[in-house]
Amino acid sequence: MKKELKIIISIIISIIVLILSVGVGSVYIPATDIVSVILNKLFNVSLPQSIEDSYISILWDIRMPRAFTAFFVGAALSVSGVVIQSILQNPLASSYTLGVSSGASLGAAIVITSGITSMVLGFFLLPLAGFAAGLLTVFLVIAVSEKLDQNMGNHTIILFGMVFSLFVNAILTIISAMNSEHMQRLILWQMGSFSGRRWIHVLILSICAVLGTLVIIFFVRELDIMTFGDEGAMSIGVETKKTKIILLVLATFLTGAAVCFSGIIGFVDLTIPHITRRLFGSKHKYVIPMSFVLGGAFMSFADMISRTIMAPREIPVGAITALVGAPFFAYVYFRGKRA
């Protein structure tokens, strides 16, 4: 099958999944009604009389912001996973390997347990604290790796990313144990959720995800070359150290933006890049945009499952992605050992 046809099919499937995630729930809403409400809100097209006002509120104010937030979170995490796996030449690497999730969790935990508030930032205080802490963790990993290895070898970055991650997780465990009254909120943050998301979240997250991905697309040539190793890339003329830092910061930016509005959701940035490469090959001019599309569709689907499988109770979406991602992680690992 030609790549162009695969791309078209993938986009159509992603749109169908997005529509399903909006329509399916405790109250089922037909796809025709979904389209009618969207046309009414965007272009002021008159609504059929059969559509109830409650349907409009459920669709426009609750489900659509949640579905689109899930889509852009999945897209951002998947693209960051592509970048990390390529520059570190490790199929099991992800942005979480560098300690982004642990750092973001620590920042959020400090805000939650300390009761810090801000009149200016409002409900953006928690996301911004998580993002800043995750970014700081990566900068520390890069700084230490550069001190010990001037060329910033891949194994050095991975090693210190894991060390920092374990260290920060230990601090987080101590904070959680000392603040048992906030335990439930901390657990929900660490498992991920899209509950209560609004259009303002969609707007900010979509800008971050799209802009970050567009900047990364400018580095597709370098990403293609760096997958063959640092020495080969330097011999061709790629400044591997500088390029790695730029791409690591961009990947962290995407992960941090996603973590800000969803909490910690693992395995998406591990599984989707592999699936995308299997479908579209290894060229990053295809892998990056299609990881954006497929990652968004996968996260929207996972969120739909998390809120419907045990309705009206909601399962953390991170549990759903882990059920898929953990076996996939094992498959990739053992396949690599056999090879």
Secondary structure, 3 states (H helix, E strand, C coil): CCHHHHHHHHHHHHHHHHHHHHHCCCCCCCHHHHHHHHHHHHHCCCCCCCCCHHHHHHHHHHHHHHHHHHHHHHHHHHHHHHHHHHHHCCCCCCHHHHCHHHHHHHHHHHHHHHCCCCCCCHHHHHHHHHHHHHHHHHHHHHHHHHHHCCCCCHHHHHHHHHHHHHHHHHHHHHHHHHCHHHHHHHHHHHHCCCCCCCHHHHHHHHHHHHHHHHHHHCCHHHHHHHCCCHHHHHHHCCCHHHHHHHHHHHHHHHHHHHHHHHCCCCCHHHHHHHHHHHHHCCCHHHHHHHHHHHHHHHHHHHHHHHHHCCCCCCCCHHHHHHHHHHHHHHHHHHHHHHC
